[in-house]
Amino acid sequence: MFYLDGFCSVSTNKLCMVGSAHWFSEKGKPLKLDAVLKLNFARFINLNNSLVSGILESLASVQDSDYFEPISMMGFPR
């Protein structure tokens, strides 16, 4: 679970948050994963008809053991 803090811009309809999660490597070594979450949303959010998209990206260098590939997200209306 990532713990994130950030801000939401009404003028650009974007949310940006940074934070971290504690995880384990394949070999069981503890890792601290630092990340940024960027979301794009509709001007007037309604869970019945709004699309939300975004990405969770690692703040570590590709060479670091705590790096992870970007995770794309998309939330569809019900």
Order of alpha helices (4+ residues) and beta strands (2+ residues): beta-beta-beta-beta-beta
